[in-house]
Amino acid sequence: MKEKTFISTVVYVFNSENIIASFLQELDSYLYDHFEIYEIILVNDYSTDNTKREIEKTSHLIKGTLTIINLAWRHKKELAMLAGTDLAIGDFVFEIESTHNNFNIDLLGKLYEKSISGYDIVSAFPNKGTKKKSKLFYWFLNRISYLNIEEQTETAKIVSRKALNRILLERNQVRYRKILYKHSGFPTASLYYSPVKKLSKQEDLTFMQKLSLASDVIIVFSNIGLHIAILFSSIFALISIFIGIYALIAHYIDKAVISGWTTTMLFLSVGFTGIFVTLSIIAKYISTILLEQRHSNLYTPESLERLNK
């Protein structure tokens, strides 16, 4: 018997021309078999291959409502998924992080069952296969912040309408759903599954893009930058005090000119290094504050197409 709940499914799409047709048909078939009313929203993050054309060619086979959001440039996953969830109108919203997945499609049913048992947000994690770099990042973020998030990368989640409505009120330029959902105030749960296949490496963010995202998340959701600035300031303040005391003692005890040009220059060098490090941290904070104060659009769609009726 089909569920009467209205389901929205938002999928992040990027350069998926080889698999998008089969993925879309499998997803639609599952939703059609289990839900009376549903919609599929594909967020095409400025794909550079024939992904859009393949979606359009497959659209006539889809039984549910199919919408594609074509972004005007590469927005990356967080803002791209925001574009999709902004458009979703279902009572529950599935978020699928990629068309390249390592889980069976019936995982969506398990997420739904877990959610209606009393959880507004349920995230699915593979029980193995998470990259060590990702685990290290989440471990480090938990240690330096007030957060307590899973040290793994989720592949799909389900969010209730009331939880999503509250989260969508957060219009941060620096956006990280994993943290926003975890600290939304709504009951959350995790669901672990065994990967059915090993994913081939897909085109991802460059190292500098990952580093930029990581630094933004760390600064926005922790106080480590402030702590580092305070630490450097305190250390060099103490050094300055000791140098001053030393100079006074030397002045009253030894009237000779103090020979210490090398020591002085080394101190100035280290001191200015500390100053510049502190200034760079402050500059990052200022840039983040300015970014948050802008009232610009978080994403820019090039077109929005309802591909079937």
Secondary structure, DSSP 8 states (H G I E B T S, - for coil): --EEEEEEEEEEESS-TTTHHHHHHHHHHHHHHHEEEEEEEEEE---SSSHHHHHHHHGGG--SEEEEEEESS---HHHHHHHHHHH---SEEEEE--SS-SS-TTHHHHHHHHHHTT-SEEEEEESS---HHHHHHHHHHHHHBS----SS--SEEEEEHHHHHHHHT---SS--HHHHHHTSSS-EEEEEE--SS---------HHHHHHHHHHHHHHSB-HHHHHHHHHHHHHHHHHHHHHHHHHHHHHH--S----HHHHHHHHHHHHHHHHHHHHHHHHHHHHHHHHH----S--EEEEEE---
